[in-house]
Amino acid sequence: MDSESHDRNLQRFLDSAQKYGITFNETKSEISTAKVRLLGYEISKGQLKPDPERFRALRELPVPGNMREQKRVVGLLAYYSQWIPNFSTKISLLTRNQQFPVSEEVKRTFESLKNELEKAAVYTIDPNRPLTVETDASDIAIAATLNQDGRPVAFFSRSLTKSERKHSSVEKEAYAIVESLRKWKHFLVGKAFTLVTDQRSVSFMYNRSNKGKIKNEKYQRWKLELSCFHYDVIYRPGKQNTVADTFTRNYLSAVTRNDLKLLHTSLCHPGVTRLLHYVRTKNLPFSCDDVRTVIEQCQTCAELKPRFFRQPTGELIKATQPFERISMDFKRPLSTVSRNRYLLTIIDEFSRFPFAFACPDMSSSTVVKCLNELFALFEFPAYVHTDRGTSFMSTEVQHFLHERGIATSRTTPYSPRRNQQIEKLNGTLWKAITLALHSKELDIAKWELVLNDALQSIRSLLCTATNRTPHERLLGFNRRSGSGTSLPTWLTSPGPVLLKKNVRSSKYDPITEEVDLVTCNPQYAVIRTPNGREETVSLRMVAPREDQKVIENENQSRTELDIGCPVQSSPPRNQPTDSIMPEETTSTTEDIARPSETQADETTHTYNLRVRRTRPNYKV
């Protein structure tokens, strides 16, 4: 039949249908088509072929992007190896590959093996031979394979919708079975087949011999839908369910890389560090390996991004003692609510102890004024290192420094790395100021309110370059804690202490044993036992020795009574040490302001101040 006769007969048919009031849905009708897909086959002029949709999942299987995906692909092909001639020779290049992305030769081998597998598929199903359906599900995809006598008949895979991805793993596995049986209903209705799943609970749920009641209504509807099929459910561990697992996992990897490529492009091609930080802060499902792979395969980054080369820095002049060398610089300009729009920063290069002065301008007189304030508190430095700013190179500043015997040095032009300590301080200090303002919910223009807090924070925290705090390295002792927690004297230095024994062989054994204190913090202590083993114990398990208690009591008494008032050298024996001294009158400002009256008679035991003499409560 030619085209003209076909059109003529079709028009006669449509006229007859219109005459008798018969209507047709245009979207469900195919007119003048050369081939028709019906019951898993493609029917064309004089030919009957398998439906290409049966092998679409196999054709779209992506090239392996890493070793794990390559192992899955090899497992899939090895599952059907008996139907592929010379399989061991053809697969050898793929199994030996260690380079990713793979070479063109490996890609050609992979595509040829997929074609071989498609040719080995069963085109015409034998109704007398058993069928097997293997299903699997991953986080974002479901897949299934239909086999007969170990030979592939059809492959199926598809991604899950956004709402379907939120379902539990059991529900996804159950849905993979339902969707695959819907897909191949024309193959399976009226035939006995085997259903294979790697989810044990799903195999129990869909077992036809199981008469238990399913409480979930969705599972009830799915089981009712599958009641028209005659099947047996078999559980197979996931490691053995290689074929269906390959399609779900490799589909997941392909989708993951495509989504990550779009994200990488939309963010203007950032590097590994910034893209990985963005992914983690947004809780996106991409691993570090995914990020590295996408960026390494990005053609745009390879063409346009330069290969960064860090020039080796020369040896810097290192200070050997505090205030031997100081560096200073201006940070400018800053938004502010006051007149001070500039920040003069100074750092001692030996201890990394920072100083900062809020300034209204960058003039040489301002620099001299700030240096005068600094030198009034500390000694003159031997050297002052700056950049080539006009205020630092002015005659006034140079004369001020040279007059006091202070040598000066400057960086080379356009080389801020030659003054890297002060440049690093500028960034660290401003970051600390910004965080402090954010914590206190203040505007950035009020940076002067938190400047001292930021400086104290930097001075008190560990400097990784020196492995000590700037305060300790400059002044020789740690800054007192502002949090209200401090350690007694006997815990501040290593030495022998008493440790409570939790296990004793006899009730007559001593409760404590003497150990060496290594280090401690307000909660835990590191001790060394007599056999040389170091342990971490709670501070409540440690107590001072008798000689340490006496020293601690004297120190604490001296601290609490350091107001100019004498105390009784030794209380009466019948009076407990923790008792309250007799009070004659209520203490007033006059009593405290005139300690000389109290000191007039040191032998009397009458006190104008109510004083408690305490000792630490040591628990063992």
BELPE-V239620 format. One line per field, one symbol per residue. ss: DSSP state (~ for helix, > for strand, _ for the rest). psi: psi as a letter, one per 40 degrees, with the letter a starting at -180 (. if undefined). A space follows every 10 residues. Layout:
# BELPE-V239620
ss->???
psi->???
This chain:
# BELPE-V239620
ss->__~~~~~~~~ ~~~~~~~~~_ _____~~~__ ____>>>>__ >>>>__>>>> _~~~~~~~~_ ______~~~~ ~~~~~~~~~_ ~~~___~~~~ ~~~~~~____ ___~~~~~~~ ~~~~~~~~~_ __________ >>>>>>>___ >>>>>>>>__ >>>>>>>>>_ ___~~~__~~ ~~~~~~~~~~ ~~~_~~~~__ _>>>>>>__~ ~~~~~_____ ______~~~~ ~~~~~~~~_> >>>>>_____ _~~~~~~~~~ ~~~~~~~~~~ ~~~~~~____ _~~~~~~~~~ ~______~~~ ~~~~~~__~~ ~~~~______ __________ ____>>>>>> >_________ _>>>>>>>__ __>>>>>>>_ ___~~~~~~~ ~~~~~~~___ __>>>>____ ____~~~~~~ ~~~___>>>> _____~~~~~ ~~~~~~~~~~ ~~~~~~~~~_ ___~~~~~~~ ~~~~~~~~~~ _>>____>>~ ~~~~~_____ ________~~ ~___>>>>>> __________ _>>>>>>>>> ___>>>>>__ ___>>>>>~~ ~>>__~~~~~ ~~~~~~~~~~ __________ _________> __>_____~~ ~~~_~~~~~_ ______>___ _>________
psi->hidddddddd ddddddddde fhiihddeih hfieihhhfe ihhaheihii hdddedddde hihheidddd dddddddddf deehifdddd eddddehehh iiiddddddd ddddddddde ihdhhheeii ihhhiiiade iiiiihihfe ihdiihiiii idddeeiidd dddddddddd dddfddddhe ihihhhiehd dddddehdeh eihhdhdddd dddddeeeih ihhhhhidde gddddddddd dddddddddd ddddddefgi addddddddd defifhiddd ddddddehdd ddddhihhhh hhiihihhie iifdhiiiih hiiihieaeh eihhhihhdd efhiihhhid afiddddddd ddddeddiih idihhiafid ddeidddddd dddefhiiii iihfgdeefd dddddddddd ddddddddde fiidefddde ddddddddde ihhddefiid ddddeeiiii heeehiiide eeiiihihhh hdhhdieeii diihihhdii aediihihid eehhihiide eiiiiddddd dddddddddd egeehiihdh iidehideih ihhdihhidd dddgeddded gediehieih hhhiiighh.
